[in-house]
């Protein structure tokens, strides 16, 4: 071999000659393949376990529990919360603009100014209707939002928007998201409780407290408005005590053995957890629901000594007792279409207000007196407001108002929300939210923020897609209502 050939085959020459050759290309390809494999999401080998143990929030929370007083049907904001003196000039005249009707068959364009007077209440001077005298007594403790909007005029879709984040069915409710993200602070009571009205279930029924596609351990537990408030809580006499304990222990071992063979069955996990919770609830739930433990003064505060407020007041008091004992989320419902005043509003609206005004205000005052309001959010509101024009124009006593989801009111108290605050505005007729509009997803983002949760980071993977309460909607934190 010549010197030239020897030089060409030297180690240094070989490395230099191949620096940009096929070897480097192959090496680069292999490295890219490794990176690509790392980027591919690998399936989780270990099954996920879902429970209700307390979970630390992402940030320092202002609130730890929530009570939602849900006014199903759509309270008339322009008769209760949002005074419109300009409407008096047009009362009985044609509305000077366009109206988005829901029921065109009974629609009219005749303006109906509120028949009720508004008064400034509290040191903050919040203007509230004469129909809500008790709420006026806690005006300095609430934030009144006058610019809510969902923009979908049907009851079901707007309920879903405010309770699940979207107008489509099948999604988890707000309480389910809350307990999924934070768990509960009690092992002896449900994390999420629905207190239903004795009249009938609200629109959408059990969907209001459904876990949707979250594991079923996060669905709401119904507490009935009459005794027994929780069915099947007591064991039969022949099984009470040690026999029941042995039976439950045996059942737990069988379920656990089955779960080990089928680790991905989330419903089975939830059923096992529900059996164990039911056993613990036999003593604790009875105590939490026993209102005889409350003083006569407290019972009177909630209106339990008056027929018109007794039932609703008892449920508001139960709600306080539940969050006091570590329950995370409580919903107190009014009955189906209780606020849906398409007709006879002059009679129906005062009747509705008499039922809920005193108990709702008492809840705020009682939580405050016990040092619980700072850490408990109280929400009051429905899925919509009402239009400024007459529906069913068949005489003074028969008129009502149609749906309006483009601008309506609700209030919040406690949990780091401002006190004595009025936020947002609608136009001169209360039809459209025009100032500081709060969409349902803004409300959700703000609410989760108060619990120390970033709404875009509370995730649940479903069908290979990360799901959230706000579901990709650009929810903003409404800083103007935060203390």
C-alpha positions in Angstrom: 0.0 0.0 0.0 1.4 3.4 -1.0 1.8 6.3 1.5 -1.1 8.0 -0.1 -3.4 5.0 0.5 -2.1 4.7 4.0 -2.8 8.3 4.7 -6.3 8.0 3.3 -7.1 5.1 5.7 -5.7 6.7 8.8 -8.2 7.1 11.8 -8.0 10.9 11.6 -8.8 11.0 7.9 -11.6 8.5 8.3 -13.3 10.6 11.0 -12.8 13.8 9.0 -14.1 12.2 5.8 -17.3 11.0 7.4 -18.1 14.0 9.5 -20.7 15.0 6.9 -21.4 11.6 5.5 -23.9 8.8 5.9 -22.7 8.0 9.5 -23.6 11.4 10.8 -26.9 11.3 9.1 -27.7 7.9 10.6 -26.7 9.1 14.1 -28.8 12.2 13.8 -31.8 10.1 12.7 -31.4 7.8 15.7 -31.3 10.8 18.1 -34.4 12.3 16.5 -36.1 9.0 16.9 -35.3 8.9 20.6 -36.6 12.5 21.0 -39.8 11.6 19.1 -40.4 8.6 21.3 -39.9 10.7 24.4 -42.4 13.2 23.0 -45.1 10.6 22.4 -47.4 10.3 25.4 -47.1 6.8 26.8 -50.1 5.2 28.4 -50.2 5.1 32.2 -49.2 1.7 33.3 -50.6 2.1 36.9 -54.3 2.7 37.2 -55.4 6.0 38.5 -57.1 6.1 41.9 -59.7 8.7 42.6 -60.7 9.6 46.1 -62.1 12.5 48.2 -59.1 13.0 50.4 -58.1 16.7 50.8 -55.9 17.9 48.0 -53.7 21.0 48.2 -54.8 23.9 45.8 -52.3 25.2 43.4 -52.2 28.6 45.0 -53.2 30.1 48.4 -57.0 29.9 48.6 -59.4 32.5 49.9 -62.3 30.0 50.2 -62.6 26.4 51.2 -66.4 25.7 50.9 -69.3 26.9 48.8 -73.1 27.1 49.2 -75.1 27.8 46.1 -78.6 29.1 46.5 -80.0 28.1 43.1 -83.1 30.1 42.0 -84.3 27.9 39.2 -86.4 29.6 36.5 -84.9 33.1 36.2 -85.5 35.8 38.8 -86.5 39.1 37.3 -83.4 41.3 37.8 -85.1 44.5 36.8 -87.7 44.0 39.6 -85.2 42.9 42.2 -81.6 44.0 41.7 -81.2 46.4 38.8 -83.4 49.6 39.0 -84.2 51.2 35.7 -85.8 54.6 36.3 -85.7 55.4 32.6 -88.3 52.7 32.0 -91.0 54.6 33.8 -91.1 57.1 30.9 -91.9 54.2 28.5 -94.2 52.2 30.7 -97.1 50.9 28.5 -95.4 52.3 25.4 -93.5 50.6 22.6 -89.9 49.5 23.4 -87.5 51.7 21.4 -85.2 49.0 20.0 -84.9 45.3 19.2 -85.8 42.6 21.7 -84.6 39.0 21.6 -87.8 37.0 22.5 -87.8 33.4 23.5 -91.5 32.9 23.2 -92.6 34.8 20.1 -96.2 33.6 20.4 -96.9 35.6 23.6 -94.4 38.4 22.9 -95.2 42.0 22.9 -93.1 45.2 22.5 -94.9 47.0 25.3 -92.5 48.2 28.1 -93.3 47.0 31.7 -91.6 49.3 34.2 -91.1 47.6 37.6 -94.2 47.9 39.8 -91.9 47.8 42.9 -89.8 50.5 44.5 -86.1 50.3 45.1 -84.3 51.6 48.2 -80.6 52.2 49.0 -79.5 49.7 51.6 -76.5 49.5 53.9 -73.6 51.9 54.2 -72.7 51.0 50.6 -76.0 52.4 49.4 -76.8 49.3 47.3 -80.2 49.7 45.5 -82.4 46.7 46.1 -86.1 46.0 45.6 -88.6 46.4 48.4 -89.4 42.7 47.8 -86.0 41.8 49.4 -86.0 43.6 52.8 -83.9 41.0 54.6 -81.2 41.0 51.9 -81.0 44.7 52.4 -79.8 44.0 55.9 -76.7 42.2 54.6 -76.1 44.5 51.6 -72.7 45.5 53.1 -71.6 41.8 53.0 -72.4 41.0 49.3 -71.1 41.6 45.8 -74.0 42.2 43.4 -73.1 41.5 39.8 -75.5 43.2 37.4 -73.9 42.2 34.1 -74.1 38.4 34.0 -74.5 36.8 30.6 -74.8 33.3 29.1 -76.6 34.3 25.8 -78.7 31.1 25.5 -82.3 31.9 26.3 -83.6 28.4 27.1 -83.6 27.2 30.7 -81.7 23.9 30.1 -78.9 25.3 28.1 -78.4 28.3 30.4 -78.5 26.1 33.5 -75.8 23.9 31.9 -73.7 26.9 31.0 -73.7 28.2 34.6 -73.4 24.7 36.2 -71.2 22.8 33.8 -69.4 25.3 31.6 -71.1 24.4 28.3 -74.7 24.2 27.0 -74.4 20.5 26.0 -75.5 17.8 28.4 -73.4 15.1 29.9 -70.7 17.3 31.5 -69.7 17.4 35.2 -71.4 19.9 37.4 -69.6 22.6 39.2 -69.8 20.7 42.5 -68.2 17.7 40.9 -65.3 19.7 39.5 -64.8 21.3 42.9 -64.6 18.0 44.8 -62.5 16.5 42.0 -60.0 19.3 42.4 -60.0 19.7 46.1 -61.5 16.6 47.8 -63.3 17.1 51.1 -62.4 18.0 54.6 -64.5 15.3 56.1 -64.5 11.5 55.8 -67.9 11.1 57.5 -70.1 13.1 55.2 -70.5 13.5 51.4 -68.2 16.0 49.8 -71.0 17.4 47.6 -74.6 17.6 48.7 -77.8 18.7 46.9 -80.7 19.9 49.0 -83.7 19.6 46.9 -87.1 21.4 47.2 -90.2 19.5 48.3 -92.2 20.8 45.4 -90.4 19.0 42.6 -87.0 18.6 41.0 -85.5 21.6 39.1 -85.3 21.6 35.3 -82.9 18.9 34.2 -83.4 17.0 37.4 -80.5 14.9 38.6 -78.3 16.3 35.8 -77.9 19.4 38.1 -75.6 17.4 40.5 -74.3 14.9 38.0 -70.6 13.9 37.8 -70.9 13.7 34.0 -67.8 11.8 32.8 -65.8 12.4 36.0 -65.6 9.3 38.2 -68.9 8.7 39.9 -67.3 9.3 43.3 -67.7 13.0 42.5 -71.5 13.1 42.0 -73.7 15.0 44.4 -75.5 13.2 47.2 -79.2 14.2 47.5 -80.6 15.2 50.8 -84.4 15.1 50.8 -86.6 17.9 52.1 -88.5 15.6 54.5 -87.6 12.8 56.9 -85.9 10.5 56.3 -83.7 13.1 54.6 -81.3 10.3 53.4 -82.9 7.0 52.5 -81.7 3.7 53.8 -79.3 5.3 56.3 -80.3 3.0 59.1 -79.5 -0.7 59.1 -82.4 -3.2 59.9 -82.6 -3.9 63.6 -81.4 -7.4 63.2 -78.2 -6.2 61.4 -77.4 -3.2 63.6 -74.1 -3.1 65.4 -71.6 -6.0 65.1 -73.5 -8.0 62.5 -73.6 -5.0 60.1 -69.9 -4.4 60.7 -69.0 -8.0 59.9 -71.2 -8.0 56.8 -69.6 -4.8 55.5 -66.1 -6.1 56.2 -66.9 -9.2 54.2 -68.3 -7.2 51.4 -65.3 -4.9 51.4 -62.9 -7.9 51.0 -64.9 -9.3 48.1 -65.0 -5.9 46.4 -61.3 -5.3 47.0 -60.5 -8.7 45.5 -62.6 -8.0 42.5 -61.0 -4.5 42.1 -57.5 -6.0 42.1 -58.5 -8.1 39.1 -60.2 -5.2 37.4 -58.1 -2.1 38.5 -59.5 0.2 35.8 -63.1 0.0 36.9 -63.6 3.5 38.4 -67.3 2.9 39.1 -66.3 -0.1 41.3 -63.9 2.1 43.2 -66.7 4.6 43.7 -69.1 1.9 44.9 -66.6 0.6 47.4 -66.0 4.2 48.7 -69.8 4.8 48.9 -70.4 1.7 51.0 -67.7 2.8 53.4 -69.0 6.3 53.6 -72.6 5.1 54.2 -71.4 3.2 57.2 -69.7 6.3 58.7 -72.7 8.5 57.8 -75.1 6.5 60.0 -74.0 8.5 63.0 -72.6 11.7 61.5 -75.3 12.5 59.0 -78.0 12.3 61.5 -76.2 14.7 63.8 -75.5 17.1 60.9 -79.1 17.1 59.8 -80.6 17.4 63.3 -81.8 21.0 63.6 -83.1 20.5 67.1 -79.5 21.1 68.2 -79.8 24.7 67.1 -81.0 27.4 69.5 -84.5 28.9 69.1 -82.9 32.2 68.2 -80.9 30.6 65.3 -84.0 28.8 64.1 -86.0 32.1 64.2 -83.2 33.9 62.3 -83.7 31.5 59.4 -87.5 31.9 59.6 -88.2 28.4 60.9 -90.9 29.8 63.1 -92.9 31.1 60.1 -94.8 28.8 57.7 -93.8 30.7 54.6 -90.0 30.4 55.3 -89.8 27.3 57.5 -89.0 24.8 54.8 -86.5 26.8 52.9 -85.0 28.2 56.1 -84.4 24.7 57.4 -82.4 23.8 54.2 -80.3 26.9 54.4 -79.5 26.1 58.1 -78.6 22.5 57.1 -76.3 23.9 54.5 -74.5 25.9 57.1 -74.2 22.9 59.4 -72.7 20.8 56.5 -70.0 23.2 55.5 -69.3 23.7 59.2 -68.5 20.0 59.3 -66.2 19.9 56.3 -68.6 19.4 53.3 -67.0 21.1 50.3 -70.0 22.1 48.1 -73.7 22.4 48.9 -76.5 23.4 46.5 -79.9 24.5 47.8 -82.5 24.3 45.0 -85.9 25.9 44.5 -88.4 23.9 42.7 -89.0 23.5 38.9 -89.7 26.9 37.3 -90.2 28.6 40.6 -89.0 31.9 39.2 -90.2 31.5 35.6 -92.8 34.2 35.7 -94.2 34.4 32.1 -97.5 35.5 33.6 -99.0 36.8 36.8 -95.7 38.3 37.9 -97.3 40.8 40.2 -98.5 37.9 42.4 -95.9 35.2 41.8 -92.7 37.3 42.3 -93.6 38.6 45.8 -94.5 35.0 46.7 -91.2 33.6 45.6 -89.3 36.4 47.4 -91.1 35.8 50.7 -89.9 32.2 50.7 -86.2 32.8 50.1 -85.4 36.3 51.3 -85.1 35.9 55.0 -83.4 32.5 55.0 -80.8 33.6 52.4 -79.9 36.7 54.3 -79.8 34.7 57.5 -77.3 32.3 56.0 -74.9 35.2 55.2 -75.4 36.8 58.7 -75.0 33.4 60.5 -71.8 32.4 58.7 -70.4 35.8 59.4 -71.2 35.6 63.1 -69.5 32.2 63.4 -66.4 33.3 61.5 -67.1 31.1 58.5 -68.0 33.7 55.9 -64.4 34.6 55.1 -63.8 31.0 54.0 -67.2 30.1 52.5 -68.6 31.4 49.2 -72.4 32.0 49.2 -73.9 32.3 45.7 -77.5 33.4 44.9 -78.9 33.3 41.4 -80.6 31.5 38.6 -79.9 30.8 35.0 -81.3 34.0 33.6 -83.2 37.2 34.2 -86.3 38.6 32.4 -87.1 41.0 29.6 -88.2 44.6 30.0 -91.4 44.1 28.0 -94.7 42.5 28.7 -95.4 38.8 27.9 -99.0 37.6 27.9 -100.5 41.0 27.5 -104.0 39.9 28.7 -104.6 42.3 31.5 -102.8 43.9 34.4 -102.9 40.9 36.7 -101.9 38.4 34.0 -98.8 40.0 32.5 -95.4 38.5 32.9 -91.8 38.7 31.5 -90.0 36.4 29.0 -86.5 35.0 29.4 -83.4 37.2 29.2 -79.8 35.7 29.4 -78.1 38.7 27.7 -77.9 40.7 30.9 -79.1 39.6 34.4 -78.0 39.7 38.1 -76.7 37.4 40.8 -74.9 38.0 44.1 -72.0 36.5 46.0 -70.8 36.8 49.5 -67.7 35.6 51.5 -64.7 33.7 50.3 -62.7 36.7 49.4 -65.3 38.6 47.3 -65.8 42.3 47.9 -68.3 43.5 50.4 -70.9 46.1 49.6 -69.9 46.0 45.9 -72.0 46.6 42.8 -70.3 45.4 39.6 -71.3 45.8 36.0 -74.3 47.3 34.4 -77.0 46.7 31.8 -78.5 49.2 29.4 -81.3 51.6 30.4 -83.9 48.8 30.0 -82.0 45.9 31.6 -81.9 44.0 28.3 -78.2 43.7 27.5 -75.1 43.7 29.7 -73.1 46.7 28.6 -70.5 47.4 31.2 -68.0 44.9 32.7 -69.8 41.9 31.2 -69.3 38.7 33.2 -69.8 35.6 31.1 -70.5 32.2 32.7 -66.9 31.2 32.0 -65.5 34.4 33.6 -67.6 33.5 36.7 -66.1 30.0 36.8 -62.5 31.2 36.3 -63.0 33.7 39.1 -64.7 31.2 41.4 -62.0 28.6 41.0 -59.3 31.3 41.5 -60.8 32.0 45.0 -60.3 28.3 45.8 -56.7 28.5 44.7 -57.2 26.7 41.4 -56.2 27.9 37.9 -59.2 27.1 35.8 -57.1 26.1 32.8 -55.1 23.6 34.9 -57.9 21.7 36.6 -57.7 18.9 34.0 -59.3 15.5 33.5 -58.2 13.5 30.5 -61.1 12.0 28.5 -60.7 10.4 25.1 -57.1 11.5 24.9 -58.1 15.2 25.5 -57.6 17.3 28.5 -61.0 18.6 29.7 -61.6 21.6 32.0 -64.6 23.3 33.5 -64.2 26.3 31.2 -63.3 23.9 28.3 -61.0 26.2 26.3 -63.2 29.3 26.7 -61.1 32.4 27.5 -62.3 32.9 31.0 -61.0 35.9 32.8 -60.6 36.5 36.5 -62.9 39.3 37.4 -60.7 41.3 39.6 -63.2 44.0 40.2 -65.3 41.8 42.5 -62.4 40.5 44.6 -61.3 42.0 47.9 
